[in-house]
Amino acid sequence: MGVLPRYLHWTPVILGALVATALSSILLAFGATIGLGISSTAPTWRDASAALWILSGLYLIIQAALSFGVGGYLAGRTSFGLAASDSTEIEHRDGLHGLAAWALAVVLGVALAALLGSATLTRSGNNVSSARTSAAEPLLSYELDRLFRPSRRPANADLSQERAEAGRILLTSSSHSGMSSEDRTYLAQVVAATTGLAGPDAEKRVDGVIASSQSAIAKSRRSSVILAFSVAAALLLGAVIAWAAAGIGGRHRDGAPVPHWMGVHGSGGAYRREIA
C-alpha cells in the first residue's frame, strides 16, 4: 500500500474521468439531436435504413474514442512525474492513469444512464398502472392502436387491459413456433368485441397486425444487436486509446519526443527522461 500513492495519483484520474464523461455526454446528445439514434420508442425509427444504423454505431465508437482519448491525455498530462529513469516503467505508469480514468468514466456513465432510466420508469409508472401495461406497449404501441381502432369510439372507453393483454400475445409472434391458433382466434374475438368489426374483418386486421409486429420486433432485435456491439467495441477501443493518450500526455509533461506511430513527429526509438 505504500507504493500505490506514489505510483497512482487519483486527482489526475478523477479529472480525466470527469472530462471524458462530460465530453461523451455532449457528443451523445449532439448525435441524438441530429438523428443518429439506433432505436427509439417512436414508430418512425423502423423506417431507418441499415446505413443509418451502421452510421449511428460508428458515431458511437468515434465519440467514445474522442472522449476517452481526451480524458486519458489529461490523466497522463497532469499526473506527477515518477522518480525513475526507465522509460518503459514511466509509460506503464502513465498508461495506468489513462486506464484508471477510462474505468472510472465507464462507471460514471453507467450510473448516469441508470439514474436517467430509473427516473423515466418512475415517471411512466406514475401515469399508467403497471397492472394494465405490458412490455410490448413501447415497442408495439402503433400496432396496438391499429388493432383496437374502432369505426366510432364509444364514450369513455378504457382499453388499457385489452391493450396490455394483446401486447403480451403479440410478443409471442416472434417466437420460433409463432403465435398459436388459439391465441390468434382469441385476439380476433377481442378485437371484434371492442371495435364492432365483423368476424372476418377482425381476423384480417389481426393477421395484418401480427405481420407488422413480427417485422417491428425483428428490427428491434437487429438494432439491439448493433447497439450492444457498438457499445462493446467503443468501450474496448476507448480503453486502448485512453492508455495511448495518457502515454502521449506523459511525454508532453516531461518534454519527451513522441514516436512516429503515435502520429506526432519525434524519435521512434526508446528514450530516457531526466526527472528532477
DRENPA-3360 file (N, C-alpha, C; in nm, 2 decimals, always signed):
BEGIN
1 = MGVLPRYL = +0.08/-0.12/+0.00/+0.00/+0.00/+0.00/+0.09/+0.13/+0.00 ~ +0.21/+0.12/+0.05/+0.29/+0.23/+0.05/+0.34/+0.28/-0.09 ~ +0.34/+0.18/-0.19/+0.39/+0.22/-0.32/+0.28/+0.28/-0.40 ~ +0.15/+0.25/-0.37/+0.04/+0.29/-0.45/+0.02/+0.44/-0.46 ~ +0.03/+0.52/-0.35/+0.01/+0.66/-0.36/+0.12/+0.72/-0.45 ~ +0.24/+0.67/-0.45/+0.35/+0.73/-0.53/+0.33/+0.69/-0.68 ~ +0.27/+0.57/-0.70/+0.27/+0.52/-0.84/+0.14/+0.56/-0.91 ~ +0.03/+0.57/-0.84/-0.10/+0.61/-0.89/-0.16/+0.72/-0.81;
9 = HWTPVILG = -0.18/+0.83/-0.88/-0.24/+0.95/-0.82/-0.39/+0.97/-0.87 ~ -0.48/+0.98/-0.78/-0.62/+0.98/-0.81/-0.67/+1.11/-0.86 ~ -0.61/+1.22/-0.83/-0.65/+1.35/-0.88/-0.65/+1.36/-1.03 ~ -0.54/+1.33/-1.10/-0.55/+1.32/-1.24/-0.65/+1.22/-1.30 ~ -0.66/+1.11/-1.23/-0.75/+1.01/-1.28/-0.90/+1.06/-1.27 ~ -0.93/+1.12/-1.16/-1.07/+1.18/-1.15/-1.09/+1.29/-1.25 ~ -0.99/+1.37/-1.27/-1.01/+1.48/-1.37/-1.03/+1.43/-1.51 ~ -0.95/+1.33/-1.55/-0.97/+1.27/-1.68/-1.10/+1.20/-1.69;
17 = ALVATALS = -1.15/+1.13/-1.59/-1.27/+1.06/-1.60/-1.39/+1.16/-1.61 ~ -1.39/+1.27/-1.53/-1.49/+1.37/-1.54/-1.50/+1.43/-1.68 ~ -1.38/+1.47/-1.73/-1.38/+1.53/-1.86/-1.43/+1.43/-1.97 ~ -1.39/+1.31/-1.96/-1.43/+1.21/-2.06/-1.58/+1.19/-2.05 ~ -1.64/+1.18/-1.93/-1.78/+1.16/-1.91/-1.86/+1.28/-1.96 ~ -1.81/+1.40/-1.93/-1.88/+1.52/-1.98/-1.88/+1.53/-2.13 ~ -1.76/+1.51/-2.19/-1.75/+1.52/-2.34/-1.83/+1.41/-2.41 ~ -1.83/+1.29/-2.35/-1.92/+1.18/-2.41/-2.06/+1.22/-2.40;
25 = SILLAFGA = -2.11/+1.28/-2.29/-2.25/+1.32/-2.28/-2.29/+1.42/-2.38 ~ -2.20/+1.52/-2.40/-2.22/+1.62/-2.50/-2.23/+1.56/-2.64 ~ -2.14/+1.48/-2.68/-2.14/+1.42/-2.81/-2.26/+1.32/-2.83 ~ -2.30/+1.25/-2.73/-2.41/+1.16/-2.74/-2.54/+1.25/-2.76 ~ -2.55/+1.36/-2.69/-2.67/+1.45/-2.70/-2.67/+1.51/-2.84 ~ -2.55/+1.55/-2.89/-2.54/+1.60/-3.02/-2.58/+1.50/-3.13 ~ -2.54/+1.37/-3.11/-2.57/+1.27/-3.21/-2.72/+1.24/-3.21 ~ -2.78/+1.24/-3.09/-2.93/+1.22/-3.08/-3.00/+1.33/-3.14;
33 = TIGLGISS = -2.95/+1.45/-3.13/-3.02/+1.57/-3.19/-3.02/+1.57/-3.34 ~ -2.91/+1.52/-3.40/-2.91/+1.52/-3.55/-2.97/+1.39/-3.60 ~ -3.02/+1.30/-3.52/-3.09/+1.18/-3.56/-3.01/+1.06/-3.57 ~ -2.89/+1.05/-3.51/-2.81/+0.93/-3.51/-2.85/+0.84/-3.39 ~ -2.97/+0.79/-3.40/-3.02/+0.70/-3.29/-3.05/+0.57/-3.35 ~ -3.00/+0.46/-3.28/-3.02/+0.33/-3.33/-3.16/+0.28/-3.31 ~ -3.22/+0.32/-3.20/-3.35/+0.28/-3.17/-3.43/+0.39/-3.10 ~ -3.56/+0.38/-3.10/-3.64/+0.48/-3.03/-3.78/+0.42/-3.00;
41 = TAPTWRDA = -3.85/+0.49/-2.91/-3.99/+0.44/-2.88/-4.09/+0.49/-2.99 ~ -4.05/+0.58/-3.08/-4.14/+0.63/-3.18/-4.15/+0.53/-3.29 ~ -4.27/+0.51/-3.36/-4.28/+0.42/-3.47/-4.19/+0.45/-3.59 ~ -4.15/+0.58/-3.60/-4.08/+0.62/-3.72/-3.94/+0.56/-3.73 ~ -3.88/+0.51/-3.61/-3.74/+0.46/-3.61/-3.73/+0.34/-3.70 ~ -3.85/+0.27/-3.73/-3.84/+0.15/-3.81/-3.81/+0.18/-3.95 ~ -3.83/+0.30/-3.99/-3.81/+0.34/-4.13/-3.66/+0.37/-4.16 ~ -3.58/+0.36/-4.05/-3.44/+0.39/-4.06/-3.37/+0.28/-4.15;
49 = SAALWILS = -3.28/+0.32/-4.23/-3.21/+0.22/-4.32/-3.10/+0.16/-4.24 ~ -3.04/+0.05/-4.30/-2.93/-0.02/-4.24/-2.81/+0.07/-4.24 ~ -2.80/+0.16/-4.34/-2.68/+0.25/-4.34/-2.69/+0.35/-4.23 ~ -2.81/+0.39/-4.19/-2.82/+0.48/-4.07/-2.78/+0.41/-3.94 ~ -2.82/+0.28/-3.93/-2.79/+0.20/-3.81/-2.64/+0.19/-3.80 ~ -2.57/+0.16/-3.92/-2.43/+0.14/-3.92/-2.36/+0.28/-3.88 ~ -2.41/+0.39/-3.94/-2.35/+0.52/-3.92/-2.37/+0.56/-3.77 ~ -2.48/+0.52/-3.71/-2.50/+0.55/-3.57/-2.40/+0.47/-3.48;
57 = GLYLIIQA = -2.38/+0.35/-3.52/-2.29/+0.27/-3.45/-2.14/+0.32/-3.46 ~ -2.11/+0.36/-3.58/-1.97/+0.42/-3.60/-1.96/+0.55/-3.52 ~ -2.06/+0.63/-3.52/-2.06/+0.76/-3.44/-2.04/+0.73/-3.29 ~ -2.11/+0.62/-3.24/-2.09/+0.58/-3.10/-1.95/+0.55/-3.07 ~ -1.88/+0.48/-3.17/-1.74/+0.44/-3.15/-1.65/+0.56/-3.15 ~ -1.68/+0.65/-3.25/-1.59/+0.77/-3.27/-1.60/+0.86/-3.14 ~ -1.72/+0.88/-3.09/-1.73/+0.97/-2.98/-1.67/+0.91/-2.86 ~ -1.67/+0.78/-2.84/-1.60/+0.71/-2.73/-1.45/+0.73/-2.74;
65 = ALSFGVGG = -1.40/+0.71/-2.87/-1.26/+0.72/-2.89/-1.21/+0.87/-2.86 ~ -1.29/+0.96/-2.90/-1.25/+1.10/-2.87/-1.26/+1.14/-2.73 ~ -1.37/+1.09/-2.66/-1.39/+1.13/-2.52/-1.28/+1.06/-2.43 ~ -1.26/+0.93/-2.45/-1.16/+0.86/-2.37/-1.02/+0.91/-2.40 ~ -1.00/+0.95/-2.53/-0.87/+1.00/-2.57/-0.84/+1.13/-2.49 ~ -0.93/+1.22/-2.49/-0.91/+1.34/-2.42/-0.89/+1.32/-2.27 ~ -0.98/+1.23/-2.21/-0.97/+1.21/-2.07/-0.84/+1.14/-2.03 ~ -0.80/+1.04/-2.12/-0.67/+0.97/-2.09/-0.55/+1.07/-2.11;
73 = YLAGRTSF = -0.55/+1.16/-2.20/-0.44/+1.25/-2.22/-0.43/+1.34/-2.10 ~ -0.54/+1.39/-2.05/-0.54/+1.48/-1.93/-0.49/+1.40/-1.81 ~ -0.53/+1.28/-1.80/-0.48/+1.20/-1.68/-0.33/+1.18/-1.69 ~ -0.28/+1.16/-1.80/-0.13/+1.14/-1.81/-0.06/+1.27/-1.81 ~ -0.12/+1.38/-1.86/-0.05/+1.51/-1.87/-0.04/+1.57/-1.73 ~ -0.15/+1.55/-1.65/-0.15/+1.62/-1.52/-0.10/+1.53/-1.40 ~ -0.06/+1.41/-1.43/-0.01/+1.32/-1.33/+0.13/+1.37/-1.29 ~ +0.17/+1.33/-1.17/+0.30/+1.37/-1.12/+0.41/+1.28/-1.18;
81 = GLAASDST = +0.53/+1.33/-1.20/+0.64/+1.26/-1.25/+0.69/+1.15/-1.16 ~ +0.73/+1.04/-1.22/+0.77/+0.92/-1.15/+0.93/+0.93/-1.14 ~ +0.98/+0.91/-1.02/+1.12/+0.92/-0.99/+1.18/+0.79/-1.04 ~ +1.20/+0.78/-1.18/+1.26/+0.66/-1.24/+1.31/+0.70/-1.37 ~ +1.42/+0.63/-1.41/+1.48/+0.66/-1.54/+1.44/+0.56/-1.65 ~ +1.37/+0.45/-1.61/+1.33/+0.35/-1.71/+1.21/+0.41/-1.79 ~ +1.22/+0.43/-1.92/+1.11/+0.48/-2.00/+1.00/+0.39/-2.00 ~ +1.02/+0.26/-2.01/+0.91/+0.16/-2.01/+0.83/+0.17/-1.88;
89 = EIEHRDGL = +0.89/+0.18/-1.77/+0.82/+0.19/-1.64/+0.74/+0.32/-1.64 ~ +0.79/+0.43/-1.69/+0.72/+0.56/-1.70/+0.60/+0.55/-1.79 ~ +0.61/+0.48/-1.90/+0.50/+0.47/-1.99/+0.39/+0.38/-1.93 ~ +0.43/+0.27/-1.86/+0.33/+0.19/-1.80/+0.25/+0.27/-1.69 ~ +0.33/+0.35/-1.62/+0.26/+0.42/-1.51/+0.17/+0.53/-1.57 ~ +0.20/+0.60/-1.68/+0.11/+0.69/-1.74/-0.01/+0.62/-1.80 ~ +0.02/+0.50/-1.87/-0.09/+0.43/-1.92/-0.19/+0.38/-1.82 ~ -0.14/+0.35/-1.70/-0.22/+0.30/-1.59/-0.32/+0.42/-1.55;
97 = HGLAAWAL = -0.27/+0.54/-1.55/-0.35/+0.66/-1.52/-0.46/+0.67/-1.62 ~ -0.43/+0.65/-1.75/-0.53/+0.66/-1.85/-0.63/+0.55/-1.84 ~ -0.59/+0.43/-1.81/-0.68/+0.32/-1.80/-0.77/+0.34/-1.68 ~ -0.72/+0.39/-1.57/-0.80/+0.42/-1.45/-0.90/+0.52/-1.48 ~ -0.86/+0.63/-1.55/-0.96/+0.73/-1.59/-1.07/+0.67/-1.68 ~ -1.03/+0.58/-1.77/-1.13/+0.52/-1.86/-1.23/+0.43/-1.77 ~ -1.18/+0.36/-1.68/-1.27/+0.27/-1.60/-1.36/+0.36/-1.51 ~ -1.31/+0.46/-1.45/-1.40/+0.55/-1.37/-1.50/+0.62/-1.46;
105 = AVVLGVAL = -1.46/+0.66/-1.58/-1.56/+0.72/-1.67/-1.67/+0.63/-1.71 ~ -1.63/+0.50/-1.73/-1.74/+0.40/-1.77/-1.83/+0.38/-1.65 ~ -1.78/+0.37/-1.53/-1.87/+0.36/-1.41/-1.96/+0.48/-1.40 ~ -1.91/+0.60/-1.42/-1.99/+0.72/-1.41/-2.10/+0.72/-1.52 ~ -2.06/+0.68/-1.64/-2.16/+0.67/-1.75/-2.27/+0.58/-1.72 ~ -2.23/+0.46/-1.67/-2.34/+0.36/-1.64/-2.43/+0.41/-1.53 ~ -2.37/+0.47/-1.42/-2.45/+0.52/-1.31/-2.54/+0.63/-1.36 ~ -2.50/+0.72/-1.45/-2.58/+0.83/-1.50/-2.69/+0.77/-1.59;
113 = AALLGSAT = -2.66/+0.67/-1.67/-2.77/+0.61/-1.75/-2.87/+0.54/-1.67 ~ -2.82/+0.48/-1.56/-2.92/+0.41/-1.47/-3.01/+0.51/-1.40 ~ -2.95/+0.62/-1.36/-3.04/+0.72/-1.29/-3.14/+0.78/-1.39 ~ -3.10/+0.81/-1.51/-3.19/+0.86/-1.61/-3.30/+0.76/-1.64 ~ -3.26/+0.63/-1.66/-3.36/+0.52/-1.69/-3.46/+0.50/-1.57 ~ -3.40/+0.51/-1.45/-3.49/+0.50/-1.33/-3.59/+0.61/-1.32 ~ -3.54/+0.73/-1.35/-3.64/+0.85/-1.35/-3.74/+0.84/-1.46 ~ -3.71/+0.78/-1.57/-3.80/+0.77/-1.68/-3.91/+0.66/-1.65;
121 = LTRSGNNV = -3.86/+0.55/-1.59/-3.96/+0.45/-1.55/-4.05/+0.49/-1.44 ~ -4.00/+0.57/-1.34/-4.08/+0.62/-1.23/-4.18/+0.72/-1.28 ~ -4.14/+0.80/-1.38/-4.24/+0.90/-1.43/-4.35/+0.83/-1.51 ~ -4.31/+0.72/-1.59/-4.41/+0.65/-1.66/-4.50/+0.57/-1.57 ~ -4.44/+0.52/-1.46/-4.52/+0.44/-1.37/-4.63/+0.52/-1.30 ~ -4.60/+0.65/-1.28/-4.70/+0.74/-1.22/-4.81/+0.77/-1.31 ~ -4.80/+0.76/-1.44/-4.90/+0.79/-1.53/-4.99/+0.67/-1.56 ~ -4.93/+0.55/-1.57/-5.01/+0.43/-1.61/-4.98/+0.32/-1.50;
129 = SSARTSAA = -5.09/+0.26/-1.46/-5.07/+0.15/-1.37/-5.00/+0.03/-1.43 ~ -4.90/-0.02/-1.36/-4.82/-0.13/-1.41/-4.90/-0.26/-1.44 ~ -5.01/-0.27/-1.37/-5.10/-0.39/-1.39/-5.17/-0.38/-1.52 ~ -5.18/-0.27/-1.58/-5.25/-0.25/-1.71/-5.16/-0.22/-1.83 ~ -5.03/-0.25/-1.81/-4.94/-0.23/-1.92/-4.86/-0.36/-1.94 ~ -4.79/-0.36/-2.05/-4.71/-0.48/-2.08/-4.58/-0.43/-2.14 ~ -4.48/-0.52/-2.15/-4.35/-0.48/-2.21/-4.37/-0.45/-2.36 ~ -4.48/-0.49/-2.42/-4.50/-0.47/-2.56/-4.54/-0.32/-2.59;
137 = EPLLSYEL = -4.59/-0.25/-2.49/-4.65/-0.12/-2.52/-4.56/-0.02/-2.58 ~ -4.43/+0.00/-2.53/-4.35/+0.09/-2.60/-4.31/+0.05/-2.74 ~ -4.29/-0.08/-2.76/-4.24/-0.13/-2.89/-4.35/-0.14/-2.99 ~ -4.47/-0.19/-2.95/-4.58/-0.22/-3.04/-4.70/-0.13/-3.02 ~ -4.67/+0.00/-2.97/-4.78/+0.09/-2.94/-4.86/+0.12/-3.07 ~ -4.79/+0.14/-3.18/-4.86/+0.17/-3.30/-4.95/+0.05/-3.35 ~ -4.89/-0.07/-3.34/-4.97/-0.19/-3.38/-5.09/-0.21/-3.29 ~ -5.08/-0.18/-3.16/-5.20/-0.19/-3.07/-5.30/-0.08/-3.10;
145 = DRLFRPSR = -5.25/+0.04/-3.14/-5.35/+0.14/-3.19/-5.43/+0.09/-3.31 ~ -5.36/+0.03/-3.40/-5.43/-0.02/-3.52/-5.52/-0.13/-3.49 ~ -5.48/-0.22/-3.39/-5.56/-0.33/-3.36/-5.69/-0.29/-3.30 ~ -5.70/-0.19/-3.21/-5.82/-0.16/-3.14/-5.88/-0.02/-3.20 ~ -5.85/+0.00/-3.32/-5.91/+0.13/-3.38/-6.05/+0.10/-3.43 ~ -6.15/+0.16/-3.36/-6.29/+0.13/-3.39/-6.34/+0.23/-3.50 ~ -6.45/+0.19/-3.56/-6.51/+0.28/-3.66/-6.56/+0.41/-3.60 ~ -6.62/+0.39/-3.48/-6.66/+0.50/-3.40/-6.63/+0.47/-3.25;
153 = RPANADLS = -6.56/+0.55/-3.18/-6.51/+0.52/-3.05/-6.63/+0.54/-2.95 ~ -6.65/+0.44/-2.86/-6.75/+0.45/-2.75/-6.71/+0.56/-2.65 ~ -6.80/+0.61/-2.59/-6.78/+0.72/-2.49/-6.70/+0.66/-2.37 ~ -6.60/+0.73/-2.32/-6.52/+0.69/-2.21/-6.47/+0.54/-2.21 ~ -6.43/+0.50/-2.33/-6.38/+0.36/-2.35/-6.24/+0.35/-2.29 ~ -6.22/+0.26/-2.21/-6.09/+0.23/-2.15/-6.04/+0.09/-2.19 ~ -5.94/+0.09/-2.28/-5.89/-0.04/-2.34/-5.75/-0.07/-2.28 ~ -5.72/-0.02/-2.17/-5.58/-0.04/-2.11/-5.56/-0.19/-2.09;
161 = QERAEAGR = -5.66/-0.26/-2.03/-5.64/-0.40/-2.00/-5.63/-0.48/-2.13 ~ -5.72/-0.45/-2.22/-5.72/-0.52/-2.35/-5.59/-0.50/-2.43 ~ -5.54/-0.38/-2.43/-5.41/-0.35/-2.50/-5.30/-0.42/-2.43 ~ -5.29/-0.43/-2.30/-5.19/-0.50/-2.23/-5.19/-0.65/-2.26 ~ -5.31/-0.71/-2.26/-5.32/-0.85/-2.29/-5.28/-0.88/-2.44 ~ -5.33/-0.79/-2.53/-5.30/-0.81/-2.67/-5.15/-0.79/-2.70 ~ -5.09/-0.70/-2.63/-4.94/-0.68/-2.64/-4.86/-0.80/-2.60 ~ -4.90/-0.86/-2.49/-4.83/-0.98/-2.45/-4.85/-1.10/-2.55;
169 = ILLTSSSH = -4.97/-1.10/-2.61/-4.99/-1.21/-2.71/-4.91/-1.18/-2.83 ~ -4.91/-1.06/-2.88/-4.83/-1.02/-3.00/-4.68/-1.05/-2.98 ~ -4.63/-1.04/-2.86/-4.49/-1.07/-2.84/-4.46/-1.21/-2.88 ~ -4.56/-1.30/-2.86/-4.53/-1.44/-2.89/-4.52/-1.47/-3.04 ~ -4.56/-1.37/-3.12/-4.55/-1.39/-3.27/-4.41/-1.40/-3.32 ~ -4.31/-1.35/-3.24/-4.17/-1.35/-3.28/-4.10/-1.48/-3.23 ~ -4.17/-1.57/-3.16/-4.10/-1.69/-3.11/-4.08/-1.79/-3.23 ~ -4.01/-1.89/-3.20/-3.98/-1.99/-3.30/-4.11/-2.06/-3.35;
177 = SGMSSEDR = -4.20/-2.09/-3.26/-4.32/-2.16/-3.30/-4.43/-2.06/-3.35 ~ -4.41/-1.93/-3.33/-4.51/-1.83/-3.37/-4.63/-1.83/-3.28 ~ -4.72/-1.74/-3.31/-4.84/-1.73/-3.23/-4.93/-1.85/-3.26 ~ -4.99/-1.91/-3.15/-5.07/-2.02/-3.16/-5.21/-1.99/-3.22 ~ -5.27/-2.08/-3.28/-5.40/-2.06/-3.34/-5.50/-2.02/-3.24 ~ -5.49/-2.07/-3.12/-5.58/-2.04/-3.01/-5.57/-1.89/-2.97 ~ -5.44/-1.84/-2.96/-5.42/-1.70/-2.93/-5.47/-1.61/-3.04 ~ -5.45/-1.65/-3.17/-5.50/-1.57/-3.28/-5.65/-1.57/-3.28;
185 = TYLAQVVA = -5.72/-1.68/-3.25/-5.87/-1.68/-3.25/-5.92/-1.59/-3.14 ~ -5.85/-1.60/-3.02/-5.90/-1.52/-2.91/-5.87/-1.37/-2.93 ~ -5.76/-1.34/-2.99/-5.73/-1.20/-3.02/-5.83/-1.14/-3.12 ~ -5.87/-1.22/-3.22/-5.97/-1.18/-3.32/-6.11/-1.16/-3.25 ~ -6.14/-1.24/-3.15/-6.27/-1.22/-3.08/-6.26/-1.09/-2.99 ~ -6.15/-1.07/-2.93/-6.14/-0.94/-2.85/-6.15/-0.82/-2.94 ~ -6.09/-0.82/-3.06/-6.09/-0.71/-3.15/-6.23/-0.69/-3.20 ~ -6.30/-0.80/-3.23/-6.44/-0.79/-3.28/-6.53/-0.73/-3.17;
193 = ATTGLAGP = -6.51/-0.77/-3.05/-6.59/-0.72/-2.94/-6.57/-0.58/-2.90 ~ -6.45/-0.53/-2.91/-6.41/-0.40/-2.87/-6.43/-0.29/-2.98 ~ -6.42/-0.34/-3.11/-6.42/-0.24/-3.22/-6.55/-0.25/-3.30 ~ -6.63/-0.36/-3.28/-6.75/-0.37/-3.36/-6.74/-0.43/-3.50 ~ -6.62/-0.47/-3.53/-6.59/-0.53/-3.66/-6.65/-0.67/-3.67 ~ -6.69/-0.71/-3.80/-6.73/-0.84/-3.82/-6.62/-0.94/-3.80 ~ -6.66/-1.07/-3.78/-6.55/-1.17/-3.76/-6.45/-1.18/-3.86 ~ -6.48/-1.18/-3.99/-6.37/-1.19/-4.10/-6.29/-1.06/-4.10;
201 = DAEKRVDG = -6.35/-0.95/-4.08/-6.27/-0.82/-4.08/-6.18/-0.82/-3.96 ~ -6.23/-0.87/-3.85/-6.14/-0.87/-3.73/-6.02/-0.96/-3.75 ~ -6.04/-1.08/-3.81/-5.93/-1.17/-3.83/-5.83/-1.11/-3.93 ~ -5.88/-1.04/-4.03/-5.80/-0.98/-4.13/-5.71/-0.88/-4.06 ~ -5.77/-0.80/-3.97/-5.69/-0.69/-3.90/-5.59/-0.76/-3.81 ~ -5.62/-0.87/-3.74/-5.53/-0.93/-3.66/-5.41/-0.99/-3.74 ~ -5.44/-1.05/-3.85/-5.33/-1.10/-3.93/-5.23/-0.99/-3.98 ~ -5.29/-0.88/-4.02/-5.20/-0.77/-4.06/-5.12/-0.71/-3.94;
209 = VIASSQSA = -5.18/-0.70/-3.82/-5.10/-0.66/-3.71/-5.00/-0.76/-3.67 ~ -5.03/-0.88/-3.68/-4.93/-0.99/-3.64/-4.81/-0.97/-3.73 ~ -4.83/-0.96/-3.86/-4.72/-0.95/-3.96/-4.64/-0.82/-3.93 ~ -4.71/-0.71/-3.90/-4.64/-0.59/-3.86/-4.56/-0.60/-3.73 ~ -4.62/-0.67/-3.64/-4.55/-0.69/-3.51/-4.42/-0.77/-3.53 ~ -4.43/-0.87/-3.61/-4.31/-0.96/-3.63/-4.20/-0.87/-3.69 ~ -4.23/-0.79/-3.79/-4.13/-0.70/-3.85/-4.07/-0.60/-3.75 ~ -4.16/-0.54/-3.67/-4.11/-0.45/-3.57/-4.02/-0.51/-3.47;
217 = IAKSRRSS = -4.05/-0.63/-3.42/-3.97/-0.70/-3.32/-3.84/-0.74/-3.38 ~ -3.84/-0.79/-3.51/-3.72/-0.82/-3.58/-3.62/-0.70/-3.59 ~ -3.68/-0.59/-3.63/-3.60/-0.47/-3.64/-3.54/-0.42/-3.51 ~ -3.62/-0.44/-3.40/-3.58/-0.40/-3.27/-3.46/-0.49/-3.22 ~ -3.47/-0.62/-3.26/-3.36/-0.71/-3.22/-3.24/-0.67/-3.29 ~ -3.25/-0.64/-3.42/-3.13/-0.61/-3.50/-3.06/-0.48/-3.45 ~ -3.15/-0.38/-3.41/-3.09/-0.26/-3.36/-3.03/-0.28/-3.22 ~ -3.09/-0.37/-3.14/-3.03/-0.40/-3.01/-2.89/-0.47/-3.03;
225 = VILAFSVA = -2.88/-0.56/-3.13/-2.75/-0.62/-3.15/-2.65/-0.52/-3.20 ~ -2.69/-0.43/-3.29/-2.59/-0.33/-3.34/-2.55/-0.24/-3.22 ~ -2.65/-0.20/-3.14/-2.62/-0.11/-3.02/-2.52/-0.18/-2.93 ~ -2.55/-0.31/-2.89/-2.47/-0.38/-2.80/-2.32/-0.40/-2.85 ~ -2.31/-0.43/-2.98/-2.18/-0.45/-3.04/-2.11/-0.31/-3.05 ~ -2.18/-0.21/-3.08/-2.11/-0.07/-3.09/-2.07/-0.03/-2.95 ~ -2.15/-0.05/-2.85/-2.11/-0.01/-2.71/-1.98/-0.09/-2.67 ~ -1.99/-0.23/-2.69/-1.87/-0.31/-2.65/-1.75/-0.27/-2.73;
233 = AALLLGAV = -1.76/-0.24/-2.86/-1.64/-0.20/-2.94/-1.59/-0.06/-2.89 ~ -1.69/+0.03/-2.86/-1.65/+0.16/-2.82/-1.57/+0.16/-2.69 ~ -1.62/+0.07/-2.60/-1.55/+0.06/-2.46/-1.41/+0.00/-2.48 ~ -1.40/-0.11/-2.55/-1.27/-0.17/-2.57/-1.17/-0.08/-2.64 ~ -1.22/-0.01/-2.75/-1.13/+0.08/-2.82/-1.10/+0.20/-2.73 ~ -1.20/+0.24/-2.65/-1.17/+0.35/-2.56/-1.06/+0.32/-2.45 ~ -1.06/+0.20/-2.41/-0.95/+0.16/-2.31/-0.81/+0.17/-2.38 ~ -0.80/+0.12/-2.50/-0.68/+0.13/-2.57/-0.63/+0.27/-2.60;
241 = IAWAAAGI = -0.73/+0.35/-2.64/-0.70/+0.49/-2.67/-0.66/+0.57/-2.55 ~ -0.73/+0.54/-2.44/-0.70/+0.61/-2.31/-0.56/+0.58/-2.26 ~ -0.52/+0.45/-2.28/-0.39/+0.41/-2.24/-0.28/+0.49/-2.33 ~ -0.30/+0.48/-2.46/-0.21/+0.55/-2.55/-0.21/+0.70/-2.53 ~ -0.33/+0.76/-2.52/-0.33/+0.91/-2.50/-0.27/+0.95/-2.37 ~ -0.28/+0.87/-2.26/-0.21/+0.90/-2.14/-0.06/+0.90/-2.15 ~ -0.01/+0.80/-2.24/+0.13/+0.80/-2.27/+0.18/+0.92/-2.34 ~ +0.10/+0.97/-2.43/+0.13/+1.09/-2.50/+0.13/+1.21/-2.41;
249 = GGRHRDGA = +0.03/+1.22/-2.32/+0.02/+1.32/-2.22/+0.14/+1.32/-2.13 ~ +0.19/+1.20/-2.09/+0.31/+1.19/-2.00/+0.43/+1.24/-2.08 ~ +0.44/+1.21/-2.20/+0.56/+1.25/-2.28/+0.56/+1.41/-2.29 ~ +0.44/+1.46/-2.32/+0.43/+1.61/-2.32/+0.47/+1.67/-2.19 ~ +0.42/+1.61/-2.08/+0.45/+1.66/-1.95/+0.60/+1.66/-1.92 ~ +0.67/+1.56/-1.97/+0.82/+1.55/-1.94/+0.90/+1.61/-2.05 ~ +0.83/+1.67/-2.16/+0.91/+1.73/-2.27/+0.98/+1.63/-2.35 ~ +0.93/+1.50/-2.36/+1.00/+1.40/-2.43/+0.94/+1.39/-2.57;
257 = PVPHWMGV = +1.01/+1.34/-2.67/+0.96/+1.32/-2.81/+0.86/+1.21/-2.81 ~ +0.77/+1.22/-2.91/+0.66/+1.13/-2.93/+0.69/+1.04/-3.05 ~ +0.68/+0.91/-3.04/+0.72/+0.82/-3.16/+0.63/+0.85/-3.28 ~ +0.68/+0.81/-3.40/+0.61/+0.83/-3.52/+0.48/+0.76/-3.52 ~ +0.47/+0.64/-3.46/+0.35/+0.56/-3.47/+0.23/+0.63/-3.39 ~ +0.26/+0.72/-3.31/+0.15/+0.80/-3.24/+0.11/+0.92/-3.33 ~ +0.16/+0.94/-3.44/+0.11/+1.04/-3.53/+0.17/+1.17/-3.51 ~ +0.28/+1.18/-3.43/+0.34/+1.31/-3.40/+0.49/+1.30/-3.42;
265 = HGSGGAYR = +0.55/+1.40/-3.48/+0.69/+1.39/-3.51/+0.78/+1.38/-3.38 ~ +0.87/+1.29/-3.39/+0.96/+1.27/-3.28/+1.04/+1.14/-3.30 ~ +1.12/+1.11/-3.20/+1.20/+0.99/-3.21/+1.12/+0.87/-3.20 ~ +1.15/+0.77/-3.28/+1.07/+0.65/-3.27/+1.14/+0.54/-3.19 ~ +1.25/+0.57/-3.14/+1.32/+0.47/-3.05/+1.29/+0.49/-2.91 ~ +1.36/+0.41/-2.83/+1.35/+0.43/-2.68/+1.41/+0.56/-2.64 ~ +1.37/+0.61/-2.53/+1.42/+0.74/-2.48/+1.43/+0.73/-2.33 ~ +1.50/+0.83/-2.28/+1.52/+0.84/-2.14/+1.49/+0.98/-2.10;
273 = REIA = +1.42/+0.99/-1.98/+1.38/+1.12/-1.93/+1.46/+1.15/-1.80 ~ +1.49/+1.27/-1.79/+1.55/+1.31/-1.66/+1.45/+1.37/-1.57 ~ +1.42/+1.31/-1.46/+1.33/+1.36/-1.37/+1.40/+1.44/-1.26 ~ +1.36/+1.56/-1.25/+1.42/+1.65/-1.15/+1.39/+1.59/-1.01;
% end
